[in-house]
């Protein structure tokens, strides 16, 4: 009688990694819409600052209550560097750009993140698999197709913000793996969010944002979603992915998020999807599938 082999993890990935991917794909995919709702009551940098300070403070308090040790001075320094790049630059840039740049153009820029991560990784002698490069290229092509003809215009300041934001997020993602190690586990995620929130608060002060108290309940619901799901859940999931899998897999959210946005537009917004958009979505899905198949074949 032949021995039974244990079932292989889906696409060669353990359930925890698959769950984290789902969080970054679907929660962040819906966050572009939620950010726009929250910007009705918050200035952009203040929105991101309060979001990450609240999430980081809650996570740190929970970890300390469970007996975790406080991070060292070096780990706080690393959290400040990575938090400034990823949250100050990345999330701050997105929030600022969404005031004057269409969502289609924002997601097109964010779709460049896997390519930027690959290029930055070369400086640390991290060479991607050939299949990963092809897959990322196919997915990016699909995103460009999806945003074609969608009014790709924006203010120079908004375009500069999203460019710098994408670069900061990509650089921070690589440095968190290769150079500036955070405190282990959730404590590291918490310190990064706290430091990033402080940086964003400084950006809000430096740009003289109006610090108003939102009066709309819908704005507060949007803010709460960003704190709980967009930060505590999805951001922590992303940092875990960076620690447990390749950067190409971790940043695959930037290719999938436009599809989630498209699905929300159809199901929630009542939008009509053209044949071209369906074709674009198919190309993106093809790129994502190639990414996971290339990893499975060469692992």
Buried (B, 14 or more C-beta within 10 A) or exposed (E): EEEEEEEEEEBBBEEEBEEBBBBBBBBBBBBBBBBBBBBEBBBBBBBBBBBBBBBBBBBBEBBEEEEBEEBEEEBBBBBBBBBBBBBBBBBBBBBBBBBBBBBBBBBBBBBBBBBBBBEBBEEEEBEBBEBBBBBBBBBBBBBBBBBEEBEEEBEEEBBBBBBBBBBBBBBBBBBBBBEBBBBEBBBBBBBBBBBBBBBBBBBBEEEEBEEEEBEEEEBBEBBBBBBBBBBBBBBBBBBBBBBBBBBBBBBBBBBBBBBBBBBBBEEEEEEEEEEEBEEBBEBBBBBBBBBBBBBBEEE
